[in-house]
Amino acid sequence: MLEGYAPGYAEDALSMMNTRTASDRAAFAQPLFTPGAKVLDLGCGQGSITATLAPSCHVIGVDIHHALLPMPSTVDYINATAYALPLKTASIDVVFSHALFEHLTNPAAALAEIRRVLRPGGHLAISTSDWSRAKIRPRTANVDAALRGHYLLRRHHGGDPFSGRTIATKLAAAGFTNITERTRYREDLSYRALALYVESRLAAALANPQTKDQDQLTSAARSAWSWTKSAAIGDFHQCWQELTATH
């Protein structure tokens, strides 16, 4: 199974990512960022969170793709995978990660690598989504069918659309302790924007003749198209699991 970033890098996906800020997405982790600490933002993406994540700390942003951090930036950026961090063992005080683990094929391997670079007593702060508990209203038959196709695409890319449901168990299995967990709902997209987003991802996948499950995805794409044409006014709040843990 190939691992990849399922949302892609189209303008709508980048726009969604770039609205994310540290004051909102990393609020739960702020007490961990003591002055002078070395902080790793794992899966920093375009850097919209990273840039102001921990101003009093030495921040390192890591992503498999190049970030677009504002210039000048006090963040050290490293192009690397979560499975092989070019950092010394026990060299990091805090690892922060938002919206990464739902895209990983092997979360256990990533957590093992995080434990390696964290110092003993260091902290991990993770936020990952759980589509199974997202609040989407109205939830029609077309909406459900389109979302099933969306979840299938996420799995095609090696991810888990319901990552938030099991992340605490994975942290414990990796050896982390003092695990705290809370659920937070955010309006990441409007109801109509979500419909358009899902439709565009299904259409892009179907344009590739090598995409698996063509029949199922074609049916889901039809449902997504019907969803976009609906006059219904609705709402969408994504479910995010926010966890902290200790090495």
Accessible surface in RSA format (square Angstrom, percent):
REM  Atomic radii and reference values for relative SASA: ProtOr
REM  Chains: A
REM  Algorithm: Lee & Richards
REM  Probe-radius: 1.40
REM  Slices: 20
REM RES _ NUM      All-atoms   Total-Side   Main-Chain    Non-polar    All polar
REM                ABS   REL    ABS   REL    ABS   REL    ABS   REL    ABS   REL
RES MET A   1   156.99  81.3  76.43  50.6  80.56 191.8  82.45  70.1  74.54  98.8
RES LEU A   2   154.74  86.2 151.18 108.2   3.56   9.0 152.15 106.9   2.59   7.0
RES GLU A   3    74.32  42.7  41.66  31.5  32.67  77.8  23.75  45.9  50.58  41.3
RES GLY A   4    26.92  33.2   0.00   N/A  26.92  33.2  25.55  70.1   1.37   3.1
RES TYR A   5    51.21  23.9  35.25  20.1  15.96  41.5  30.04  22.6  21.17  26.1
RES ALA A   6    15.54  14.3   3.99   6.2  11.55  26.3   4.14   5.8  11.40  30.2
RES PRO A   7     4.74   3.5   3.68   3.4   1.06   3.9   4.55   3.8   0.19   1.2
RES GLY A   8    22.91  28.2   0.00   N/A  22.91  28.2  22.91  62.9   0.00   0.0
RES TYR A   9    94.94  44.3  73.03  41.5  21.92  57.0  69.27  52.1  25.68  31.7
RES ALA A  10    55.25  50.8  40.68  62.8  14.56  33.1  52.22  73.5   3.02   8.0
RES GLU A  11   150.52  86.4 140.29 106.1  10.23  24.4  56.63 109.5  93.90  76.7
RES ASP A  12    61.63  43.2  47.84  47.6  13.79  32.6  44.02 103.6  17.61  17.6
RES ALA A  13     0.16   0.1   0.07   0.1   0.09   0.2   0.16   0.2   0.00   0.0
RES LEU A  14    47.19  26.3  47.19  33.8   0.00   0.0  47.19  33.1   0.00   0.0
RES SER A  15    62.67  53.0  54.07  72.2   8.60  19.8  27.34  58.2  35.33  49.5
RES MET A  16    24.13  12.5  16.90  11.2   7.23  17.2  17.27  14.7   6.86   9.1
RES MET A  17    18.54   9.6  16.89  11.2   1.65   3.9   5.84   5.0  12.70  16.8
RES ASN A  18    72.79  50.2  54.33  52.5  18.45  44.4  22.39  53.9  50.40  48.7
RES THR A  19    97.82  69.6  72.99  74.0  24.83  59.2  68.56  92.1  29.26  44.2
RES ARG A  20    24.84  10.4  23.42  11.9   1.42   3.4   5.18   7.1  19.66  11.9
RES THR A  21    61.07  43.4  60.64  61.5   0.44   1.0  53.49  71.9   7.58  11.5
RES ALA A  22     2.70   2.5   2.63   4.1   0.07   0.2   2.64   3.7   0.06   0.2
RES SER A  23    96.69  81.7  67.44  90.0  29.25  67.4  57.87 123.2  38.82  54.4
RES ASP A  24    44.54  31.2  40.59  40.4   3.95   9.3  24.02  56.5  20.52  20.5
RES ARG A  25    15.64   6.6  15.62   8.0   0.02   0.0   0.00   0.0  15.64   9.5
RES ALA A  26     0.00   0.0   0.00   0.0   0.00   0.0   0.00   0.0   0.00   0.0
RES ALA A  27    41.93  38.5  30.31  46.8  11.62  26.4  31.51  44.4  10.41  27.6
RES PHE A  28    32.34  16.2  10.51   6.5  21.83  56.8  20.69  12.5  11.65  33.3
RES ALA A  29     0.00   0.0   0.00   0.0   0.00   0.0   0.00   0.0   0.00   0.0
RES GLN A  30    70.86  39.6  62.16  45.4   8.70  20.7  38.30  81.5  32.56  24.7
RES PRO A  31   109.25  79.6  76.33  69.6  32.92 119.7  89.58  74.0  19.67 122.2
RES LEU A  32    33.43  18.6  26.80  19.2   6.63  16.7  29.66  20.8   3.77  10.1
RES PHE A  33    16.94   8.5   3.48   2.2  13.46  35.0   3.67   2.2  13.27  38.0
RES THR A  34    79.66  56.7  77.65  78.7   2.01   4.8  60.83  81.7  18.83  28.5
RES PRO A  35   113.67  82.8  90.87  82.8  22.80  82.9  91.26  75.3  22.41 139.3
RES GLY A  36    63.92  78.8   0.00   N/A  63.92  78.8  35.45  97.3  28.47  63.8
RES ALA A  37     8.68   8.0   3.18   4.9   5.50  12.5   8.01  11.3   0.68   1.8
RES LYS A  38    68.57  33.5  68.43  42.0   0.14   0.3  23.17  20.9  45.40  48.4
RES VAL A  39     0.00   0.0   0.00   0.0   0.00   0.0   0.00   0.0   0.00   0.0
RES LEU A  40     0.00   0.0   0.00   0.0   0.00   0.0   0.00   0.0   0.00   0.0
RES ASP A  41     3.30   2.3   3.30   3.3   0.00   0.0   0.00   0.0   3.30   3.3
RES LEU A  42     2.18   1.2   2.18   1.6   0.00   0.0   2.18   1.5   0.00   0.0
RES GLY A  43    18.73  23.1   0.00   N/A  18.73  23.1   5.30  14.5  13.43  30.1
RES CYS A  44    12.24   9.3   0.00   0.0  12.24  28.8   3.25   8.2   8.99   9.7
RES GLY A  45    20.95  25.8   0.00   N/A  20.95  25.8  20.36  55.9   0.60   1.3
RES GLN A  46    20.96  11.7  15.27  11.2   5.69  13.5   2.19   4.7  18.76  14.2
RES GLY A  47     1.09   1.3   0.00   N/A   1.09   1.3   0.70   1.9   0.39   0.9
RES SER A  48    37.04  31.3  15.72  21.0  21.32  49.1  22.21  47.3  14.83  20.8
RES ILE A  49    14.21   8.1  13.66  10.2   0.56   1.3  13.66   9.8   0.56   1.5
RES THR A  50     0.78   0.6   0.01   0.0   0.78   1.8   0.00   0.0   0.78   1.2
RES ALA A  51    35.56  32.7  12.78  19.7  22.79  51.8  13.35  18.8  22.22  58.8
RES THR A  52    84.84  60.3  76.08  77.1   8.76  20.9  67.96  91.3  16.87  25.5
RES LEU A  53     0.73   0.4   0.00   0.0   0.73   1.8   0.00   0.0   0.73   2.0
RES ALA A  54     4.08   3.8   0.21   0.3   3.87   8.8   2.39   3.4   1.69   4.5
RES PRO A  55   124.68  90.9  82.23  75.0  42.45 154.3  96.61  79.8  28.07 174.5
RES SER A  56    65.01  54.9  42.32  56.5  22.68  52.3  44.10  93.9  20.91  29.3
RES CYS A  57    18.86  14.3   0.00   0.0  18.86  44.3   2.74   7.0  16.12  17.4
RES HIS A  58    74.67  40.8  66.36  46.1   8.32  21.3  60.40  62.2  14.27  16.6
RES VAL A  59     8.12   5.3   7.43   6.7   0.68   1.6   7.43   6.5   0.68   1.8
RES ILE A  60     8.53   4.9   8.53   6.4   0.00   0.0   8.53   6.1   0.00   0.0
RES GLY A  61     0.00   0.0   0.00   N/A   0.00   0.0   0.00   0.0   0.00   0.0
RES VAL A  62     0.81   0.5   0.81   0.7   0.00   0.0   0.81   0.7   0.00   0.0
RES ASP A  63    19.06  13.3  16.39  16.3   2.67   6.3   3.25   7.7  15.80  15.8
RES ILE A  64   110.81  63.1  96.68  72.0  14.13  34.1  96.68  69.6  14.13  38.4
RES HIS A  65    84.38  46.1  80.74  56.1   3.64   9.3  52.49  54.1  31.89  37.1
RES HIS A  66   129.58  70.8 118.24  82.2  11.34  29.0  85.82  88.4  43.76  50.9
RES ALA A  67    17.98  16.5   1.07   1.6  16.91  38.5   1.07   1.5  16.91  44.8
RES LEU A  68   129.97  72.4 108.50  77.6  21.47  54.0 112.99  79.4  16.98  45.7
RES LEU A  69    24.19  13.5  11.31   8.1  12.87  32.4  11.35   8.0  12.84  34.5
RES PRO A  70    79.06  57.6  67.06  61.1  11.99  43.6  79.02  65.2   0.04   0.2
RES MET A  71   169.36  87.7 135.45  89.6  33.91  80.7 119.81 101.9  49.55  65.6
RES PRO A  72   134.34  97.9 115.27 105.1  19.07  69.3 117.93  97.4  16.41 102.0
RES SER A  73    41.06  34.7   7.24   9.7  33.81  77.9  11.44  24.4  29.62  41.5
RES THR A  74   129.86  92.4 104.82 106.3  25.04  59.7  89.12 119.7  40.74  61.6
RES VAL A  75    14.58   9.6   1.76   1.6  12.82  30.9   1.76   1.5  12.82  34.8
RES ASP A  76    72.33  50.7  68.41  68.1   3.92   9.3  20.73  48.8  51.60  51.5
RES TYR A  77    62.15  29.0  31.79  18.1  30.36  79.0  31.79  23.9  30.36  37.4
RES ILE A  78    42.38  24.1  39.32  29.3   3.06   7.4  42.38  30.5   0.00   0.0
RES ASN A  79    74.44  51.3  46.61  45.0  27.83  67.0  14.50  34.9  59.94  57.9
RES ALA A  80    16.51  15.2   5.33   8.2  11.18  25.4  15.25  21.5   1.26   3.3
RES THR A  81    45.45  32.3  42.02  42.6   3.43   8.2  37.29  50.1   8.16  12.3
RES ALA A  82     9.95   9.1   4.28   6.6   5.67  12.9   4.28   6.0   5.67  15.0
RES TYR A  83    70.42  32.9  50.49  28.7  19.93  51.9  50.57  38.0  19.85  24.5
RES ALA A  84    62.50  57.5  49.77  76.8  12.73  29.0  54.72  77.1   7.79  20.6
RES LEU A  85     7.69   4.3   0.00   0.0   7.69  19.3   0.23   0.2   7.47  20.1
RES PRO A  86    81.96  59.7  46.09  42.0  35.87 130.4  62.51  51.6  19.44 120.8
RES LEU A  87    29.08  16.2  17.05  12.2  12.03  30.2  22.82  16.0   6.26  16.8
RES LYS A  88   171.14  83.5 161.39  99.0   9.75  23.2 110.73  99.7  60.41  64.3
RES THR A  89    90.08  64.1  71.55  72.5  18.53  44.2  54.09  72.7  35.99  54.4
RES ALA A  90    46.04  42.3  27.60  42.6  18.43  41.9  27.60  38.9  18.43  48.8
RES SER A  91    34.35  29.0  15.16  20.2  19.19  44.2  24.73  52.7   9.62  13.5
RES ILE A  92     0.53   0.3   0.15   0.1   0.38   0.9   0.53   0.4   0.00   0.0
RES ASP A  93    32.07  22.5  32.05  31.9   0.02   0.0   4.94  11.6  27.13  27.1
RES VAL A  94     2.96   1.9   2.96   2.7   0.00   0.0   2.96   2.6   0.00   0.0
RES VAL A  95     0.00   0.0   0.00   0.0   0.00   0.0   0.00   0.0   0.00   0.0
RES PHE A  96     0.00   0.0   0.00   0.0   0.00   0.0   0.00   0.0   0.00   0.0
RES SER A  97     0.50   0.4   0.26   0.3   0.24   0.6   0.00   0.0   0.50   0.7
RES HIS A  98    11.60   6.3   4.71   3.3   6.89  17.6   4.71   4.9   6.89   8.0
RES ALA A  99    13.75  12.6   6.27   9.7   7.47  17.0   6.27   8.8   7.47  19.8
RES LEU A 100    27.81  15.5  26.90  19.2   0.91   2.3  27.65  19.4   0.17   0.4
RES PHE A 101     2.08   1.0   0.82   0.5   1.26   3.3   0.82   0.5   1.26   3.6
RES GLU A 102     3.86   2.2   3.73   2.8   0.13   0.3   0.20   0.4   3.65   3.0
RES HIS A 103    15.23   8.3  14.48  10.1   0.75   1.9   8.17   8.4   7.06   8.2
RES LEU A 104    11.61   6.5   8.30   5.9   3.31   8.3   8.30   5.8   3.31   8.9
RES THR A 105    64.51  45.9  42.52  43.1  21.99  52.4  43.08  57.9  21.43  32.4
RES ASN A 106    71.34  49.2  69.49  67.2   1.85   4.5  16.17  38.9  55.17  53.3
RES PRO A 107    22.67  16.5  22.67  20.7   0.00   0.0  22.67  18.7   0.00   0.0
RES ALA A 108    66.54  61.2  60.61  93.5   5.93  13.5  62.01  87.3   4.53  12.0
RES ALA A 109    36.82  33.9  25.39  39.2  11.43  26.0  32.62  45.9   4.21  11.1
RES ALA A 110     0.00   0.0   0.00   0.0   0.00   0.0   0.00   0.0   0.00   0.0
RES LEU A 111     0.31   0.2   0.31   0.2   0.00   0.0   0.31   0.2   0.00   0.0
RES ALA A 112    60.12  55.3  50.04  77.2  10.08  22.9  53.52  75.4   6.59  17.5
RES GLU A 113    22.21  12.8  20.44  15.5   1.77   4.2   3.40   6.6  18.81  15.4
RES ILE A 114     0.00   0.0   0.00   0.0   0.00   0.0   0.00   0.0   0.00   0.0
RES ARG A 115    64.91  27.3  62.42  31.8   2.49   5.9   7.90  10.8  57.01  34.6
RES ARG A 116    78.81  33.1  68.32  34.8  10.49  25.0  57.46  78.5  21.35  12.9
RES VAL A 117     0.00   0.0   0.00   0.0   0.00   0.0   0.00   0.0   0.00   0.0
RES LEU A 118     1.43   0.8   0.00   0.0   1.43   3.6   0.00   0.0   1.43   3.9
RES ARG A 119    90.81  38.1  90.81  46.3   0.00   0.0  34.93  47.7  55.88  33.9
RES PRO A 120    98.45  71.8  87.06  79.4  11.39  41.4  87.40  72.2  11.05  68.7
RES GLY A 121    32.20  39.7   0.00   N/A  32.20  39.7  23.42  64.3   8.79  19.7
RES GLY A 122     0.00   0.0   0.00   N/A   0.00   0.0   0.00   0.0   0.00   0.0
RES HIS A 123    54.01  29.5  54.01  37.5   0.00   0.0  28.90  29.8  25.10  29.2
RES LEU A 124     0.72   0.4   0.56   0.4   0.16   0.4   0.56   0.4   0.16   0.4
RES ALA A 125     0.00   0.0   0.00   0.0   0.00   0.0   0.00   0.0   0.00   0.0
RES ILE A 126     0.70   0.4   0.65   0.5   0.05   0.1   0.65   0.5   0.05   0.1
RES SER A 127     0.60   0.5   0.02   0.0   0.59   1.4   0.00   0.0   0.60   0.8
RES THR A 128     0.04   0.0   0.04   0.0   0.00   0.0   0.04   0.1   0.00   0.0
RES SER A 129     3.00   2.5   3.00   4.0   0.00   0.0   1.00   2.1   1.99   2.8
RES ASP A 130     0.00   0.0   0.00   0.0   0.00   0.0   0.00   0.0   0.00   0.0
RES TRP A 131    11.78   4.7  11.55   5.6   0.24   0.6  10.07   5.4   1.72   2.8
RES SER A 132    47.67  40.3  12.43  16.6  35.24  81.2  18.00  38.3  29.67  41.6
RES ARG A 133    90.12  37.8  80.48  41.0   9.65  23.0  54.10  73.9  36.02  21.8
RES ALA A 134     9.11   8.4   0.00   0.0   9.11  20.7   0.00   0.0   9.11  24.1
RES LYS A 135    80.95  39.5  76.74  47.1   4.21  10.0  34.51  31.1  46.44  49.5
RES ILE A 136     5.56   3.2   0.00   0.0   5.56  13.4   0.00   0.0   5.56  15.1
RES ARG A 137   133.83  56.2 133.39  68.0   0.43   1.0  53.82  73.6  80.00  48.5
RES PRO A 138    50.36  36.7  43.24  39.4   7.12  25.9  50.20  41.4   0.16   1.0
RES ARG A 139   104.65  43.9  75.75  38.6  28.90  68.8  36.25  49.5  68.41  41.5
RES THR A 140    64.35  45.8  56.33  57.1   8.02  19.1  60.50  81.3   3.84   5.8
RES ALA A 141    86.77  79.8  68.72 106.1  18.05  41.1  76.09 107.2  10.68  28.3
RES ASN A 142    60.42  41.7  59.36  57.4   1.05   2.5   2.53   6.1  57.89  56.0
RES VAL A 143     0.85   0.6   0.85   0.8   0.00   0.0   0.85   0.7   0.00   0.0
RES ASP A 144    46.38  32.5  44.58  44.4   1.80   4.3  10.68  25.1  35.70  35.6
RES ALA A 145    18.74  17.2  16.53  25.5   2.20   5.0  16.87  23.8   1.86   4.9
RES ALA A 146     0.00   0.0   0.00   0.0   0.00   0.0   0.00   0.0   0.00   0.0
RES LEU A 147     0.77   0.4   0.77   0.6   0.00   0.0   0.77   0.5   0.00   0.0
RES ARG A 148   138.22  58.0 134.17  68.4   4.05   9.6  57.44  78.5  80.78  49.0
RES GLY A 149     0.53   0.7   0.00   N/A   0.53   0.7   0.02   0.1   0.51   1.1
RES HIS A 150     4.73   2.6   4.69   3.3   0.04   0.1   2.90   3.0   1.84   2.1
RES TYR A 151    19.76   9.2  19.76  11.2   0.00   0.0  19.23  14.4   0.54   0.7
RES LEU A 152    29.60  16.5  29.60  21.2   0.00   0.0  29.60  20.8   0.00   0.0
RES LEU A 153    11.48   6.4  11.48   8.2   0.00   0.0  11.48   8.1   0.00   0.0
RES ARG A 154    15.35   6.4  14.93   7.6   0.42   1.0   0.99   1.3  14.37   8.7
RES ARG A 155    96.23  40.4  95.47  48.7   0.76   1.8  42.17  57.6  54.06  32.8
RES HIS A 156    33.73  18.4  20.43  14.2  13.30  34.0  18.25  18.8  15.48  18.0
RES HIS A 157    65.36  35.7  63.94  44.4   1.42   3.6  39.37  40.6  25.98  30.2
RES GLY A 158     6.11   7.5   0.00   N/A   6.11   7.5   0.18   0.5   5.93  13.3
RES GLY A 159    11.95  14.7   0.00   N/A  11.95  14.7   2.33   6.4   9.62  21.6
RES ASP A 160    47.64  33.4  46.60  46.4   1.04   2.5  23.67  55.7  23.97  23.9
RES PRO A 161     0.10   0.1   0.00   0.0   0.10   0.4   0.10   0.1   0.00   0.0
RES PHE A 162    31.89  16.0  31.39  19.4   0.51   1.3  31.39  19.0   0.51   1.5
RES SER A 163     7.51   6.3   6.29   8.4   1.22   2.8   2.29   4.9   5.22   7.3
RES GLY A 164     1.15   1.4   0.00   N/A   1.15   1.4   0.00   0.0   1.15   2.6
RES ARG A 165   142.49  59.8 113.95  58.1  28.53  67.9  45.55  62.3  96.94  58.7
RES THR A 166    52.12  37.1  51.36  52.1   0.75   1.8  51.79  69.6   0.33   0.5
RES ILE A 167     0.43   0.2   0.43   0.3   0.00   0.0   0.43   0.3   0.00   0.0
RES ALA A 168    26.25  24.1  23.91  36.9   2.35   5.3  24.15  34.0   2.10   5.6
RES THR A 169    99.07  70.5  92.30  93.6   6.77  16.1  65.75  88.3  33.31  50.4
RES LYS A 170    65.38  31.9  61.22  37.6   4.17   9.9  46.04  41.4  19.34  20.6
RES LEU A 171     0.76   0.4   0.76   0.5   0.00   0.0   0.76   0.5   0.00   0.0
RES ALA A 172    58.69  54.0  42.44  65.5  16.25  37.0  43.13  60.7  15.56  41.2
RES ALA A 173    91.37  84.0  47.40  73.2  43.96 100.0  60.28  84.9  31.08  82.3
RES ALA A 174    27.42  25.2   4.88   7.5  22.54  51.3  17.32  24.4  10.11  26.8
RES GLY A 175    36.95  45.6   0.00   N/A  36.95  45.6  27.26  74.8   9.69  21.7
RES PHE A 176     6.90   3.5   0.00   0.0   6.90  17.9   0.00   0.0   6.90  19.7
RES THR A 177    74.46  53.0  69.85  70.8   4.61  11.0  65.73  88.3   8.72  13.2
RES ASN A 178   110.94  76.5  84.85  82.0  26.09  62.8  32.13  77.3  78.80  76.2
RES ILE A 179    55.60  31.6  24.57  18.3  31.04  74.8  24.57  17.7  31.04  84.2
RES THR A 180    80.96  57.6  75.99  77.0   4.97  11.8  71.00  95.4   9.95  15.0
RES GLU A 181    83.48  47.9  47.79  36.2  35.69  85.0  18.05  34.9  65.43  53.4
RES ARG A 182   116.27  48.8 108.93  55.5   7.35  17.5  57.08  78.0  59.19  35.9
RES THR A 183    58.35  41.5  30.46  30.9  27.90  66.5  19.02  25.6  39.33  59.5
RES ARG A 184    75.98  31.9  72.66  37.0   3.32   7.9  20.81  28.4  55.17  33.4
RES TYR A 185    75.28  35.1  52.30  29.8  22.97  59.8  36.67  27.6  38.61  47.6
RES ARG A 186    15.59   6.5  11.37   5.8   4.22  10.1  15.56  21.3   0.03   0.0
RES GLU A 187   108.39  62.2  79.12  59.9  29.27  69.7  18.91  36.6  89.47  73.1
RES ASP A 188    26.99  18.9   7.27   7.2  19.72  46.6   6.98  16.4  20.01  20.0
RES LEU A 189    32.93  18.3  27.44  19.6   5.50  13.8  32.93  23.1   0.00   0.0
RES SER A 190    57.87  48.9  50.84  67.8   7.03  16.2  42.15  89.8  15.72  22.0
RES TYR A 191    12.42   5.8  10.55   6.0   1.86   4.9   8.60   6.5   3.81   4.7
RES ARG A 192   131.50  55.2 127.70  65.1   3.80   9.0  66.32  90.6  65.18  39.5
RES ALA A 193    34.26  31.5  28.65  44.2   5.61  12.8  31.17  43.9   3.09   8.2
RES LEU A 194     0.07   0.0   0.07   0.1   0.00   0.0   0.07   0.1   0.00   0.0
RES ALA A 195     0.98   0.9   0.98   1.5   0.00   0.0   0.98   1.4   0.00   0.0
RES LEU A 196    75.72  42.2  72.64  52.0   3.08   7.7  72.94  51.2   2.78   7.5
RES TYR A 197    10.40   4.9   9.20   5.2   1.20   3.1   9.39   7.1   1.01   1.2
RES VAL A 198     0.11   0.1   0.04   0.0   0.07   0.2   0.04   0.0   0.07   0.2
RES GLU A 199    41.42  23.8  41.34  31.3   0.08   0.2  10.81  20.9  30.61  25.0
RES SER A 200    44.04  37.2  34.10  45.5   9.93  22.9  40.38  86.0   3.65   5.1
RES ARG A 201    28.01  11.8  25.22  12.9   2.79   6.6  18.20  24.9   9.81   5.9
RES LEU A 202     0.30   0.2   0.30   0.2   0.00   0.0   0.30   0.2   0.00   0.0
RES ALA A 203    55.92  51.4  46.16  71.2   9.76  22.2  49.93  70.3   5.99  15.9
RES ALA A 204    66.65  61.3  47.91  73.9  18.74  42.6  56.47  79.5  10.18  27.0
RES ALA A 205    17.30  15.9   8.00  12.3   9.31  21.2  16.89  23.8   0.41   1.1
RES LEU A 206    42.83  23.9  26.55  19.0  16.28  40.9  26.82  18.8  16.01  43.1
RES ALA A 207    83.61  76.9  47.22  72.9  36.39  82.8  59.66  84.0  23.95  63.4
RES ASN A 208    71.93  49.6  67.98  65.7   3.95   9.5  20.13  48.4  51.81  50.1
RES PRO A 209   119.31  87.0  90.78  82.8  28.53 103.7  97.33  80.4  21.99 136.7
RES GLN A 210   156.48  87.5 129.93  95.0  26.55  63.2  43.36  92.3 113.12  85.8
RES THR A 211    22.35  15.9  10.59  10.7  11.75  28.0  12.23  16.4  10.12  15.3
RES LYS A 212   130.29  63.6 121.39  74.5   8.90  21.2  84.08  75.7  46.21  49.2
RES ASP A 213    67.56  47.3  47.01  46.8  20.55  48.6  12.24  28.8  55.32  55.2
RES GLN A 214    59.87  33.5  55.82  40.8   4.04   9.6  39.26  83.6  20.61  15.6
RES ASP A 215   127.71  89.5 118.02 117.5   9.69  22.9  39.77  93.6  87.94  87.7
RES GLN A 216    93.09  52.1  83.81  61.2   9.28  22.1  37.72  80.3  55.36  42.0
RES LEU A 217     0.00   0.0   0.00   0.0   0.00   0.0   0.00   0.0   0.00   0.0
RES THR A 218    43.34  30.8  43.18  43.8   0.17   0.4  31.92  42.9  11.42  17.3
RES SER A 219    56.92  48.1  55.29  73.8   1.63   3.7  22.05  47.0  34.86  48.8
RES ALA A 220     3.89   3.6   2.52   3.9   1.37   3.1   3.51   4.9   0.38   1.0
RES ALA A 221    17.93  16.5  15.58  24.0   2.35   5.3  15.95  22.5   1.98   5.2
RES ARG A 222   159.53  67.0 153.86  78.4   5.67  13.5  68.58  93.7  90.95  55.1
RES SER A 223    13.85  11.7  12.06  16.1   1.79   4.1   1.71   3.6  12.15  17.0
RES ALA A 224     0.00   0.0   0.00   0.0   0.00   0.0   0.00   0.0   0.00   0.0
RES TRP A 225   136.80  54.9 136.80  66.2   0.00   0.0 119.01  63.5  17.79  28.9
RES SER A 226    40.82  34.5  32.67  43.6   8.15  18.8  11.42  24.3  29.40  41.2
RES TRP A 227     9.15   3.7   2.56   1.2   6.59  15.5   5.26   2.8   3.89   6.3
RES THR A 228     5.01   3.6   1.90   1.9   3.11   7.4   1.40   1.9   3.61   5.5
RES LYS A 229   131.07  63.9 100.31  61.5  30.76  73.2  50.50  45.5  80.57  85.8
RES SER A 230    54.48  46.0  30.07  40.1  24.41  56.2  27.09  57.7  27.39  38.4
RES ALA A 231   102.73  94.5  68.94 106.4  33.79  76.9  80.33 113.1  22.40  59.4
RES ALA A 232    47.23  43.4  21.10  32.6  26.12  59.4  32.41  45.6  14.82  39.3
RES ILE A 233   169.54  96.5 141.40 105.3  28.14  67.8 144.71 104.2  24.83  67.4
RES GLY A 234    24.24  29.9   0.00   N/A  24.24  29.9   5.96  16.3  18.29  41.0
RES ASP A 235    48.67  34.1  47.83  47.6   0.83   2.0  21.63  50.9  27.04  27.0
RES PHE A 236     3.01   1.5   3.01   1.9   0.00   0.0   3.01   1.8   0.00   0.0
RES HIS A 237    57.46  31.4  57.46  39.9   0.00   0.0  35.01  36.1  22.45  26.1
RES GLN A 238     5.84   3.3   5.84   4.3   0.00   0.0   0.35   0.7   5.49   4.2
RES CYS A 239     0.00   0.0   0.00   0.0   0.00   0.0   0.00   0.0   0.00   0.0
RES TRP A 240     7.27   2.9   7.27   3.5   0.00   0.0   7.27   3.9   0.00   0.0
RES GLN A 241     5.78   3.2   5.78   4.2   0.00   0.0   0.00   0.0   5.78   4.4
RES GLU A 242     3.15   1.8   0.25   0.2   2.89   6.9   0.00   0.0   3.15   2.6
RES LEU A 243     1.19   0.7   0.02   0.0   1.17   2.9   0.67   0.5   0.52   1.4
RES THR A 244    26.62  18.9  26.30  26.7   0.32   0.8  15.47  20.8  11.16  16.9
RES ALA A 245     1.73   1.6   0.00   0.0   1.73   3.9   1.10   1.5   0.63   1.7
RES THR A 246    21.04  15.0  21.04  21.3   0.00   0.0  14.75  19.8   6.29   9.5
RES HIS A 247    54.31  29.7  32.43  22.5  21.88  56.0  28.09  29.0  26.22  30.5
END  Absolute sums over single chains surface
CHAIN  1 A    11189.3       8802.8       2386.5       6758.4       4430.9
END  Absolute sums over all chains
TOTAL         11189.3       8802.8       2386.5       6758.4       4430.9
